[in-house]
Amino acid sequence: MSLYATATSCAQGDALRFRLLDEGGGPIRVEDVPSGRTVLECAAAPGPYWTLKVGTDWPSSLYRAIYHDISAYFVVRSAVPASPILLSIPFPTWEAYNRPGVPGEGLYQSEQPDRAVKVTFDRPGAGPQVEEWELGLLRWLAPAGYAVDYCSALDLHAGPAPRGGPDLLSRYRLLVVNGHDEYWSWEMRDAVEEFVRRGGNLAIFSGNTCWWQVRFEDDLRTMVCYRDAVADPMAATDPGRVTVEWPSAPVNRPENVLTGLSFLNGAGCWVDSRVMAEESYTVRFAGHWVFDGTGLADGDPFGRGAIGYETDAADLDWVDGVPRASGRDGAPPSLVVLATADLAHWRRYGRAGAATMSVHRLGAGTVFNAGTINWGNTLHDPALARITRNVLDRLSRPSPGPTWEAIGPSLHGGVQERAASGASPHGGGVRALVCCEGRIFAACADGAFAYRDISGQNRPWRTIDETDAIALAAPREAHGGPPAGLYGVASDGTIRYRDPVPGPAPWQDVGRAPEGTTGLAAADEGLFAVTASNELWHLPISRLATHDWTRIGPATGPATGPATLAAMNGRLFTVVADRVLTRTAARHDTPWADLGPAAGHTVLAAASGALIGAGPDGVLRRRPVV
């Protein structure tokens, strides 16, 4: 007695046909998997085919039809989106693990010589693995207050509108990938990457994600995966479609371009499941929004048991105990490491490696990746539940436009203690910020001069010098006068220059600033200065020694002038009345445009299409310009 569905999904109000591999006549029960609620009972299903009429009022969900002791899983899609969240069920992975070890019928074991290279969905047996990696999250969502729409992963493969691929995704804000979602087609990747680049978001509560490329044939009813470029005939005609690991030749399309992480750096525990039950993540960036409300601090363990049995990770460099994605594995430059787990000892249980939890930007969208298969089954952990809520809430909301995100502390060393006591009159102990040659330099209220890199990671500050600068600027290139480097305005109005090196270097007097200067910026071969009396001045850098500044006019509309100034790509930026303002670096009076809230930041810098701000709370934040 056997049963399978002739499609992995159908829409509300549609019919779905099932194949019964006997004469039928037995009872069939249909159950909503997340809730366990029976939605339909048929006392005697006729064979060899039985048709289920799905009601228009059936919630979008994962269902299973139960015939004797055989289950056939399927998804009911929403005819009209009822949620901003779309959750994908990994039917290709379920089919890949169907009939493992059976010669010619299963894709496993992966190096078994007589394994299948093509498997059909027209057979019983495909469903969640025995560990039910996907079901924990599904059962948690509704009680936690989340109504989501469901789809089959095959629906992400390009298909006729409005069913498949980009058309389906365009109706949602957030796609959730969950559990064990290992097998993806080229079309699935294209659709999801396009969705994210255009402003959709992706939450991956999965591990071993998007590791093998597959192809589909026979109207998506046959899945092809040779795992061997030599054997795959596509190698001769379209090498990019060869069914091997995504980062491997001849495909050479690493999955971490989309996901941020890769099983290439991950680990596997296949011998003793008790080992993974003892593993935990370690917090690496507690100030990130993902950890809001968890109460966790950097270095804290959390999520015991969530790591397993396969994980994804990024290749990391470490500085003073803080990780940063190295990029050597092709990870996105914007990748921020949130938590890590060292799993080198898994070598004896399967495969050594690591687990990483991360977030990154891809085009206009955001990708969160938990980096582990067992996340959903550990949501009884309050920290994991809170993180999941933070991700779902933030990434499913309508786009708020550019937002400020923490990238670490704005302070270094003991400055933070004095700022916390209220002794510092400036933004969290920082008087001025400037970006130059891939680093952020800070002049601090206690006279220290420090730097860190520009990345979104919470990298430590390093004190390298002393300065009494109250404003900093850095031209993008030299123009026949003083060299490109750092220019600082001292408290007595002297302009000094130093090379932008991450170590001691002499400050040299090179000019004087207008009286009362509070902010300095370099643009279009010149320096711009704002003063406490609300005036904007300009001087070509090549004429610094002349002190011959030209008054452009009022700095901004209000009577009180801005205290900070930054420049990027021929544009000036400032803060007035807790609003970020911008104007072109024209040498005549021109209006300022409002870019939105300054969110309490009183000191600005700019680089790589983003503003960087420090404020009294001692947190360094970044936001895209647009």
C-alpha positions as CSV (number, residue, x, y, z in Angstrom):
1,M,0.0,0.0,0.0
2,S,1.6,3.3,-1.1
3,L,0.6,6.9,-1.8
4,Y,2.2,9.9,-3.4
5,A,0.9,13.3,-4.6
6,T,1.3,14.2,-8.2
7,A,2.5,17.7,-7.3
8,T,4.3,19.2,-4.3
9,S,1.9,22.1,-4.0
10,C,-1.4,23.5,-5.1
11,A,-3.3,26.7,-4.6
12,Q,-6.3,27.2,-2.3
13,G,-9.4,26.2,-4.3
14,D,-7.5,23.8,-6.6
15,A,-7.6,20.0,-6.9
16,L,-4.6,17.8,-6.2
17,R,-4.4,14.2,-7.4
18,F,-2.9,11.4,-5.5
19,R,-1.7,8.0,-6.8
20,L,-2.6,5.0,-4.8
21,L,-0.4,2.0,-5.7
22,D,-3.1,-0.5,-5.0
23,E,-6.8,-0.8,-5.8
24,G,-7.8,1.7,-3.1
25,G,-10.8,1.5,-1.0
26,G,-9.1,2.3,2.3
27,P,-9.5,5.5,4.4
28,I,-7.4,8.6,3.8
29,R,-7.0,11.3,6.4
30,V,-5.5,14.8,5.6
31,E,-3.7,16.6,8.4
32,D,-2.3,20.1,8.8
33,V,1.3,19.3,9.8
34,P,2.1,22.3,12.0
35,S,-1.0,22.0,14.1
36,G,-1.6,18.3,13.8
37,R,-5.3,19.1,13.1
38,T,-7.2,16.7,10.8
39,V,-8.9,18.8,8.1
40,L,-10.5,16.0,6.0
41,E,-11.3,12.3,6.3
42,C,-12.3,10.1,3.4
43,A,-13.7,6.7,4.5
44,A,-12.9,4.9,1.3
45,A,-10.6,6.4,-1.3
46,P,-11.0,4.9,-4.8
47,G,-7.8,3.7,-6.6
48,P,-5.6,4.0,-8.5
49,Y,-6.1,7.8,-8.3
50,W,-7.8,9.9,-5.7
51,T,-8.5,13.6,-6.1
52,L,-8.4,16.0,-3.2
53,K,-10.4,19.2,-3.6
54,V,-8.7,21.9,-1.5
55,G,-11.0,24.4,0.0
56,T,-10.6,28.1,-0.6
57,D,-10.7,28.4,3.2
58,W,-7.8,26.0,3.8
59,P,-4.9,27.9,5.4
60,S,-1.7,28.0,3.5
61,S,0.4,25.3,5.2
62,L,2.2,22.0,4.9
63,Y,-0.2,19.1,4.8
64,R,0.1,15.4,4.7
65,A,-2.4,12.8,3.3
66,I,-2.2,9.6,5.4
67,Y,-3.2,6.3,3.7
68,H,-2.8,3.4,6.1
69,D,0.7,4.0,7.4
70,I,2.0,6.0,4.4
71,S,2.2,9.8,4.3
72,A,2.3,12.0,1.2
73,Y,3.3,15.6,2.0
74,F,2.1,18.7,0.0
75,V,1.8,22.4,0.4
76,V,-1.3,24.5,0.0
77,R,-0.3,28.0,-1.4
78,S,-2.2,31.1,-0.8
79,A,-4.3,32.1,-3.8
80,V,-3.8,35.7,-2.6
81,P,-0.9,36.6,-0.2
82,A,-2.2,36.6,3.4
83,S,1.2,37.4,5.0
84,P,4.4,39.3,4.1
85,I,6.3,36.1,4.9
86,L,6.7,33.1,2.5
87,L,8.1,29.9,3.9
88,S,9.7,27.4,1.6
89,I,9.4,23.6,2.2
90,P,12.5,21.7,0.8
91,F,10.9,19.0,-1.2
92,P,14.0,18.5,-3.5
93,T,16.0,17.7,-0.4
94,W,13.3,15.4,0.9
95,E,13.3,13.5,-2.4
96,A,17.1,13.4,-2.4
97,Y,17.0,11.4,0.9
98,N,14.2,9.1,-0.2
99,R,15.4,5.5,-0.4
100,P,19.0,6.1,0.6
101,G,21.3,3.2,-0.2
102,V,18.9,1.5,-2.6
103,P,20.9,1.0,-5.9
104,G,19.6,3.1,-8.7
105,E,16.8,4.5,-6.6
106,G,18.4,6.9,-4.1
107,L,20.9,9.8,-4.5
108,Y,22.6,8.4,-1.3
109,Q,25.0,7.4,-0.3
110,S,26.7,10.3,-2.1
111,E,29.8,8.3,-3.2
112,Q,28.0,5.0,-3.6
113,P,28.9,3.8,-7.2
114,D,25.4,2.5,-7.9
115,R,23.6,5.5,-6.6
116,A,20.9,7.0,-8.7
117,V,21.6,10.1,-10.8
118,K,18.0,10.8,-11.5
119,V,15.1,10.3,-9.0
120,T,11.4,10.8,-9.6
121,F,8.8,12.5,-7.4
122,D,6.3,10.0,-8.7
123,R,6.9,7.6,-5.9
124,P,6.1,7.4,-2.1
125,G,8.5,8.0,0.7
126,A,9.6,11.6,0.4
127,G,9.1,13.6,3.5
128,P,10.9,15.1,6.5
129,Q,14.0,13.2,7.7
130,V,13.6,11.2,10.9
131,E,15.0,14.2,12.9
132,E,12.2,16.4,11.4
133,W,14.6,19.3,11.0
134,E,11.9,21.5,9.4
135,L,9.0,20.9,11.7
136,G,10.1,22.6,14.9
137,L,9.9,26.1,13.3
138,L,6.6,25.2,11.6
139,R,5.0,24.2,14.9
140,W,6.4,27.3,16.7
141,L,5.2,30.0,14.3
142,A,1.4,30.1,14.9
143,P,1.6,29.9,18.7
144,A,4.2,32.6,18.5
145,G,1.8,34.9,16.6
146,Y,3.1,34.5,13.1
147,A,0.8,33.7,10.2
148,V,2.9,32.8,7.1
149,D,2.3,31.6,3.6
150,Y,3.8,28.4,2.4
151,C,5.3,27.2,-0.9
152,S,7.2,24.2,-2.2
153,A,10.9,24.9,-3.0
154,L,9.9,23.7,-6.5
155,D,7.6,26.8,-6.7
156,L,10.8,28.9,-6.5
157,H,11.9,27.3,-9.8
158,A,10.8,29.4,-12.7
159,G,7.3,28.5,-13.6
160,P,4.2,29.9,-15.2
161,A,2.8,33.0,-13.5
162,P,1.5,33.4,-10.9
163,R,2.9,30.1,-9.6
164,G,6.6,30.1,-9.8
165,G,9.9,31.9,-9.4
166,P,10.2,35.7,-9.4
167,D,6.5,36.3,-9.9
168,L,5.6,34.3,-6.7
169,L,8.4,36.0,-4.6
170,S,7.5,39.5,-5.8
171,R,4.4,39.4,-3.6
172,Y,6.3,39.0,-0.4
173,R,8.7,40.9,1.8
174,L,10.5,37.9,3.4
175,L,11.4,34.4,2.2
176,V,12.2,31.9,5.0
177,V,14.4,28.9,4.3
178,N,14.2,26.3,7.1
179,G,15.7,23.1,8.3
180,H,17.7,21.2,5.7
181,D,17.4,22.9,2.2
182,E,20.4,21.4,0.4
183,Y,19.3,20.9,-3.2
184,W,18.7,23.9,-5.4
185,S,18.3,24.4,-9.2
186,W,19.8,27.2,-11.2
187,E,16.4,28.7,-11.6
188,M,15.7,28.6,-7.9
189,R,18.9,30.5,-7.2
190,D,18.2,33.1,-9.9
191,A,14.7,33.7,-8.6
192,V,15.8,34.1,-4.9
193,E,18.9,36.3,-5.7
194,E,16.8,38.6,-7.9
195,F,14.2,38.8,-5.2
196,V,16.8,39.9,-2.6
197,R,18.7,42.2,-4.9
198,R,15.4,44.1,-5.6
199,G,14.7,44.6,-1.9
200,G,13.2,41.4,-0.7
201,N,14.7,39.8,2.4
202,L,15.9,36.2,3.1
203,A,16.0,34.5,6.5
204,I,17.8,31.2,6.5
205,F,17.1,29.0,9.6
206,S,18.9,26.1,7.8
207,G,22.2,24.5,7.4
208,N,24.0,22.8,4.5
209,T,21.9,25.3,2.5
210,C,22.1,25.4,-1.3
211,W,25.0,23.0,-1.5
212,W,24.2,20.8,-4.5
213,Q,22.9,22.0,-7.8
214,V,20.1,20.0,-9.4
215,R,18.2,20.1,-12.6
216,F,14.5,19.2,-13.1
217,E,13.0,17.3,-16.0
218,D,9.6,15.9,-16.9
219,D,7.7,19.0,-15.8
220,L,9.5,19.1,-12.4
221,R,8.7,15.5,-11.7
222,T,12.3,14.2,-12.2
223,M,15.3,15.6,-10.3
224,V,18.8,15.1,-11.7
225,C,22.0,15.2,-9.6
226,Y,25.0,13.3,-10.9
227,R,27.4,14.7,-8.2
228,D,30.1,14.0,-10.7
229,A,31.2,16.4,-13.5
230,V,32.8,13.6,-15.5
231,A,29.6,11.7,-15.6
232,D,27.2,14.6,-16.2
233,P,26.6,15.0,-20.0
234,M,25.8,18.7,-19.4
235,A,29.5,19.3,-18.9
236,A,30.0,19.3,-22.7
237,T,27.3,21.7,-23.5
238,D,26.5,23.9,-20.5
239,P,29.1,23.6,-17.8
240,G,27.3,26.0,-15.5
241,R,24.4,23.5,-15.1
242,V,26.5,20.5,-14.1
243,T,25.1,18.9,-11.0
244,V,28.0,19.2,-8.5
245,E,28.5,21.4,-5.4
246,W,27.7,25.1,-6.3
247,P,31.3,26.3,-5.5
248,S,32.9,23.5,-7.5
249,A,34.2,23.6,-11.0
250,P,32.8,23.8,-13.6
251,V,29.8,25.6,-12.0
252,N,31.9,28.0,-10.0
253,R,28.9,29.8,-8.5
254,P,29.5,29.7,-4.7
255,E,26.3,29.6,-2.7
256,N,27.7,32.1,-0.2
257,V,27.2,34.9,-2.7
258,L,23.5,34.5,-1.8
259,T,23.6,32.9,1.7
260,G,26.7,34.5,3.1
261,L,27.9,31.2,4.4
262,S,29.0,27.8,3.0
263,F,29.1,24.2,3.9
264,L,32.6,24.4,2.5
265,N,33.6,25.8,5.9
266,G,30.9,24.0,7.9
267,A,31.0,20.8,9.9
268,G,29.1,17.6,10.0
269,C,28.2,15.3,12.9
270,W,26.8,12.0,11.5
271,V,28.2,9.4,13.9
272,D,26.9,10.4,17.4
273,S,24.0,12.8,17.7
274,R,24.7,13.2,21.4
275,V,27.7,15.3,20.5
276,M,25.8,18.0,18.7
277,A,23.3,18.2,21.6
278,E,26.1,19.6,23.7
279,E,27.2,22.3,21.3
280,S,26.4,26.1,21.6
281,Y,27.1,29.3,19.7
282,T,29.2,32.1,21.2
283,V,28.0,35.6,20.8
284,R,30.4,37.8,18.8
285,F,28.4,41.0,18.3
286,A,25.8,41.4,21.1
287,G,25.2,45.0,20.1
288,H,23.6,44.0,16.8
289,W,19.9,44.3,16.3
290,V,19.6,40.5,15.9
291,F,20.4,40.2,19.6
292,D,18.0,42.9,20.9
293,G,16.1,41.8,23.9
294,T,18.1,38.6,24.5
295,G,20.2,40.0,27.4
296,L,23.3,38.3,25.8
297,A,26.8,39.8,25.9
298,D,29.8,39.2,23.7
299,G,31.4,35.9,24.7
300,D,28.2,34.4,26.1
301,P,27.2,30.9,25.0
302,F,23.6,30.4,23.7
303,G,21.5,28.0,21.7
304,R,22.7,24.7,23.2
305,G,21.6,21.9,20.9
306,A,20.8,24.1,17.9
307,I,24.0,23.3,16.1
308,G,23.7,20.1,14.1
309,Y,24.0,17.9,12.3
310,E,25.4,20.0,9.4
311,T,26.5,23.6,9.6
312,D,27.5,26.4,7.4
313,A,30.3,28.9,8.1
314,A,32.5,31.7,6.8
315,D,36.3,31.8,6.6
316,L,37.3,34.2,9.4
317,D,40.1,36.4,10.5
318,W,40.4,37.3,14.2
319,V,41.7,40.5,15.8
320,D,41.6,40.8,19.6
321,G,39.0,38.1,19.9
322,V,36.7,39.7,17.3
323,P,36.0,37.8,14.0
324,R,35.6,39.2,10.6
325,A,34.9,37.4,7.3
326,S,38.1,37.1,5.4
327,G,36.5,37.1,2.0
328,R,38.9,34.3,0.9
329,D,36.0,32.0,0.4
330,G,34.0,34.5,-1.6
331,A,31.8,35.7,1.3
332,P,30.1,39.0,0.6
333,P,32.1,42.1,1.8
334,S,29.1,43.2,3.8
335,L,29.0,40.0,5.9
336,V,28.7,40.6,9.6
337,V,29.6,37.7,12.0
338,L,27.1,37.5,14.8
339,A,28.0,34.2,16.5
340,T,30.4,31.3,16.0
341,A,31.0,27.8,17.1
342,D,34.3,25.9,16.7
343,L,33.6,22.4,15.7
344,A,37.1,21.2,14.9
345,H,36.5,18.2,17.3
346,W,33.8,16.9,15.0
347,R,36.5,15.4,12.8
348,R,36.0,12.1,14.7
349,Y,32.2,12.3,14.3
350,G,32.0,13.2,10.6
351,R,33.7,16.4,9.5
352,A,35.6,19.2,11.2
353,G,34.7,22.8,10.6
354,A,32.7,25.6,12.2
355,A,29.3,27.2,12.4
356,T,28.7,30.9,11.8
357,M,25.6,33.0,12.3
358,S,25.6,36.0,10.0
359,V,23.8,38.8,8.3
360,H,24.7,40.7,5.1
361,R,23.3,42.9,2.4
362,L,22.7,41.8,-1.1
363,G,21.6,44.6,-3.4
364,A,18.6,46.3,-1.7
365,G,17.8,43.3,0.5
366,T,19.1,41.7,3.7
367,V,20.0,38.1,4.3
368,F,20.1,36.5,7.8
369,N,21.7,33.0,8.1
370,A,21.6,30.9,11.3
371,G,24.1,28.5,9.7
372,T,22.6,25.3,11.2
373,I,20.0,22.6,10.5
374,N,18.6,22.2,14.0
375,W,17.6,25.8,14.7
376,G,13.8,25.2,14.5
377,N,13.9,22.3,17.0
378,T,15.6,24.4,19.6
379,L,13.1,27.3,19.8
380,H,12.3,26.5,23.4
381,D,15.5,28.3,24.1
382,P,14.4,31.9,25.0
383,A,17.4,33.5,23.2
384,L,16.8,31.6,20.0
385,A,13.1,32.4,20.1
386,R,13.9,36.1,20.6
387,I,16.5,36.1,17.8
388,T,13.9,34.5,15.5
389,R,11.3,37.1,16.4
390,N,13.8,39.9,15.8
391,V,14.6,38.5,12.3
392,L,11.0,37.8,11.3
393,D,9.7,41.2,12.6
394,R,12.4,43.3,11.1
395,L,12.8,41.6,7.7
396,S,9.0,41.2,7.1
397,R,8.2,44.9,7.6
398,P,7.8,47.3,4.7
399,S,11.1,48.8,3.8
400,P,11.7,51.8,6.1
401,G,14.3,53.3,3.8
402,P,17.9,53.7,5.0
403,T,18.3,52.8,8.7
404,W,21.1,53.1,11.1
405,E,22.7,49.8,12.2
406,A,25.3,49.3,15.0
407,I,28.7,48.4,13.8
408,G,30.4,48.5,17.2
409,P,31.3,50.9,20.0
410,S,32.2,54.4,19.0
411,L,34.8,54.5,21.8
412,H,38.1,53.0,22.6
413,G,39.9,52.1,25.9
414,G,38.9,54.2,28.9
415,V,36.9,56.8,27.0
416,Q,33.8,54.8,27.3
417,E,33.9,54.9,31.1
418,R,34.1,58.7,31.1
419,A,31.4,59.1,28.5
420,A,29.1,56.8,30.5
421,S,29.6,59.1,33.6
422,G,28.6,62.1,31.6
423,A,32.0,63.8,31.6
424,S,32.4,63.9,27.9
425,P,30.8,66.8,26.0
426,H,31.0,65.1,22.7
427,G,29.4,62.1,20.9
428,G,30.3,59.3,23.2
429,G,33.8,60.6,23.7
430,V,34.4,61.1,20.0
431,R,35.0,64.7,18.8
432,A,35.6,63.9,15.1
433,L,35.5,61.0,12.6
434,V,36.9,60.5,9.1
435,C,37.3,57.6,6.8
436,C,40.5,57.1,4.8
437,E,42.2,54.2,3.0
438,G,39.7,51.6,4.4
439,R,39.9,52.8,8.0
440,I,37.9,55.0,10.4
441,F,40.0,57.5,12.4
442,A,38.6,59.1,15.5
443,A,39.7,62.1,17.5
444,C,38.6,61.6,21.1
445,A,37.7,64.0,23.8
446,D,40.6,62.7,26.0
447,G,43.1,63.6,23.3
448,A,43.6,60.0,22.0
449,F,43.7,59.3,18.3
450,A,42.4,55.8,17.3
451,Y,41.4,53.8,14.3
452,R,39.4,50.7,13.2
453,D,38.4,49.3,9.9
454,I,35.3,50.5,8.0
455,S,33.5,47.2,7.9
456,G,30.1,46.5,9.6
457,Q,31.8,44.1,12.0
458,N,32.3,45.3,15.6
459,R,36.0,45.5,15.3
460,P,38.1,46.9,18.1
461,W,39.6,50.4,18.2
462,R,43.3,50.8,18.4
463,T,44.9,53.9,19.9
464,I,47.9,55.0,17.8
465,D,48.6,58.7,18.7
466,E,47.4,61.8,20.5
467,T,45.6,64.8,19.0
468,D,43.7,67.8,20.1
469,A,41.8,67.8,16.8
470,I,38.1,68.9,17.0
471,A,37.4,68.2,13.3
472,L,38.9,65.8,10.7
473,A,38.9,65.6,6.9
474,A,40.5,63.4,4.3
475,P,40.6,64.2,0.5
476,R,40.2,61.2,-1.8
477,E,43.3,62.1,-3.8
478,A,46.1,64.7,-3.9
479,H,45.8,67.7,-6.3
480,G,49.2,69.3,-6.6
481,G,49.4,70.7,-3.1
482,P,49.7,68.8,0.2
483,P,49.4,65.0,0.0
484,A,46.2,63.0,0.4
485,G,45.9,62.0,4.0
486,L,44.4,63.3,7.3
487,Y,43.7,66.9,8.0
488,G,42.7,68.0,11.5
489,V,41.6,71.3,13.0
490,A,43.2,71.8,16.4
491,S,41.4,73.6,19.2
492,D,43.3,76.8,18.5
493,G,42.3,76.7,14.8
494,T,45.6,75.3,13.4
495,I,45.1,72.8,10.5
496,R,47.5,69.9,10.8
497,Y,48.3,67.0,8.4
498,R,49.4,63.4,9.1
499,D,49.7,60.3,7.0
500,P,46.7,57.9,7.3
501,V,48.8,55.1,8.7
502,P,47.7,52.7,11.5
503,G,50.6,53.8,13.8
504,P,52.4,56.8,15.1
505,A,53.0,59.6,12.6
506,P,53.9,63.3,13.1
507,W,51.3,66.0,12.8
508,Q,52.5,68.9,10.6
509,D,51.1,72.5,10.7
510,V,49.8,73.3,7.2
511,G,47.3,76.1,7.6
512,R,44.6,77.8,9.7
513,A,40.8,77.2,9.8
514,P,38.2,80.0,9.9
515,E,37.5,81.2,13.4
516,G,35.1,79.0,15.3
517,T,35.4,76.0,13.0
518,T,33.5,73.0,14.3
519,G,33.5,70.7,11.2
520,L,35.8,70.0,8.3
521,A,35.3,68.1,5.1
522,A,37.3,67.6,1.9
523,A,35.7,67.6,-1.6
524,D,36.4,68.7,-5.1
525,E,40.1,69.6,-4.5
526,G,39.2,71.8,-1.5
527,L,38.4,71.9,2.2
528,F,35.0,73.0,3.5
529,A,34.6,74.3,7.0
530,V,31.5,75.0,9.1
531,T,31.6,77.3,12.1
532,A,29.7,77.8,15.3
533,S,28.3,81.0,13.8
534,N,26.6,79.0,11.0
535,E,28.9,79.9,8.2
536,L,30.3,77.7,5.4
537,W,33.8,78.4,4.1
538,H,35.9,77.0,1.3
539,L,39.6,76.9,0.5
540,P,41.5,74.9,-2.3
541,I,43.8,72.4,-0.6
542,S,46.6,73.6,-2.9
543,R,46.3,77.1,-1.3
544,L,46.2,75.9,2.4
545,A,49.2,78.0,3.3
546,T,47.5,81.2,2.2
547,H,44.7,81.0,4.8
548,D,42.6,82.7,2.1
549,W,39.2,81.1,2.9
550,T,36.2,82.2,0.9
551,R,32.9,82.5,2.7
552,I,30.1,80.6,0.8
553,G,27.3,81.8,3.0
554,P,25.2,80.4,5.8
555,A,26.0,76.8,6.5
556,T,22.3,75.8,7.0
557,G,19.0,77.5,7.6
558,P,18.9,77.5,11.5
559,A,20.8,80.2,13.3
560,T,22.9,77.7,15.2
561,G,25.5,76.2,12.9
562,P,26.2,72.4,12.6
563,A,29.0,70.9,14.6
564,T,30.0,68.2,12.2
565,L,30.7,68.0,8.5
566,A,31.5,65.0,6.2
567,A,32.0,64.6,2.5
568,M,31.7,61.8,-0.1
569,N,31.5,61.7,-3.9
570,G,31.3,65.5,-4.2
571,R,28.6,65.9,-1.6
572,L,28.6,67.4,1.9
573,F,26.7,65.9,4.9
574,T,25.9,67.4,8.3
575,V,23.5,67.1,11.2
576,V,21.1,69.8,12.3
577,A,18.3,69.3,14.8
578,D,18.8,65.6,14.7
579,R,18.3,65.5,10.9
580,V,20.9,64.4,8.3
581,L,21.3,67.1,5.7
582,T,23.2,67.1,2.4
583,R,24.1,69.4,-0.4
584,T,26.5,69.3,-3.3
585,A,30.1,70.6,-2.7
586,A,29.3,73.7,-4.8
587,R,31.4,76.8,-4.0
588,H,28.3,78.9,-3.8
589,D,25.2,79.0,-1.7
590,T,23.0,76.0,-2.5
591,P,20.1,74.4,-0.6
592,W,20.4,71.4,1.7
593,A,18.3,68.3,1.3
594,D,16.9,66.3,4.2
595,L,18.1,62.6,4.3
596,G,16.2,61.6,7.3
597,P,16.7,61.2,11.1
598,A,20.2,61.4,12.5
599,A,19.1,59.1,15.3
600,G,21.0,61.0,18.0
601,H,24.3,61.0,16.1
602,T,26.3,64.2,16.5
603,V,29.5,63.3,14.7
604,L,29.6,62.0,11.0
605,A,31.9,60.4,8.6
606,A,31.2,59.0,5.1
607,A,32.7,56.2,3.0
608,S,31.7,53.6,0.5
609,G,28.1,54.9,0.0
610,A,27.3,55.0,3.7
611,L,27.3,57.5,6.6
612,I,28.9,56.5,9.8
613,G,27.8,58.2,13.0
614,A,28.7,58.5,16.7
615,G,26.5,59.8,19.4
616,P,26.3,60.2,23.2
617,D,25.3,56.5,23.7
618,G,28.8,55.3,22.7
619,V,27.6,53.2,19.7
620,L,29.1,53.5,16.2
621,R,26.4,53.1,13.5
622,R,26.2,53.1,9.8
623,R,23.4,53.7,7.3
624,P,23.3,53.7,3.5
625,V,23.1,57.2,2.0
626,V,20.1,56.1,0.0
